[in-house]
């Protein structure tokens, strides 16, 4: 048998505690939600980076901005519910493309209530009064209509919100039935949950849903202001609220949990395992009223109206505090 080099065994023994400590630190980081990037925001503050002011032509075109989705740090989609259209806008506030007008044909809308970008940058739009979801690719080319009038449902659902999970499942918040529809990637109905038989009328004032990177589902409600949380199997887990979270406006997905912004400009991080906590926003007061929030990389985007603005924030490091 060949002998080990002198000191090799001692060297291995010395390596083990270092490796153990490293694994322990990583485990603790994951446990408390401090993994790099948007998942690890608990207790963190964001500072105001810039304000995107749309040009006058865009301001005249938009009647009622209700949702934002971020394709790139300088490319955004804005839902205009009253004008029945979706606009693609750059950071200069210029319209690059648009889809929609009032109607019931493909690429037409009757009250687009929500929009969300999937991981592959495909765009899904909740077409409320047409009881359907419309699917577009990253260039805003029409892909398909996903009808929601499935047999077995008591009434046609009114999609108040839409979300897509990392695994490709599509979730629709039925504003009329106060329940959630889970659709397979092909658009067929897989499951209905969260309705009266499970939660009573708790979802009667829910208006938005999002799915985080762990496939956990978060439902945002108003009056009372709460977030209802379901696991990846559609099982109700809990609901959380916060005394400072009044009149929630919108929500965006993180790798773990969601961000919620309120009408008065407060920001909260909600996580299924640890609950809810407020995130500090530093900088000038917002001129407009927040209506939705989006995230791309480290940048946080808050869409406001009256006036129409996109307020951009970045995480504040400890050195900058």
Secondary structure, DSSP 8 states (H G I E B T S, - for coil): -----TTHHHHHHHHHHHHHHHHHHHHHHHHHT--TGGG--TT-EEEEEEEE---HHHHHH-S-EEEEEEEETTEEEEEETTTTEEEEEETTS-EEEEE--BSSSTT-BS-EEEEEE-TT--EEEEEGGGTEEEEE-TT--EEEEEE---TT-SS---EEEEEE-TTS-EEEEETTTTEEEEE-TTS-EEEEESSHHHHTTTTTTEEEEEE-TT--EEEEETTTTEEEEE-TTS-EEEEE--TT--SEEEEEE-SSSEEEEETTS-EEEEETTTEEEEEEEESS--SSEEEEEEEETTEEEEEEETTTEEEEEEEE-GGG-
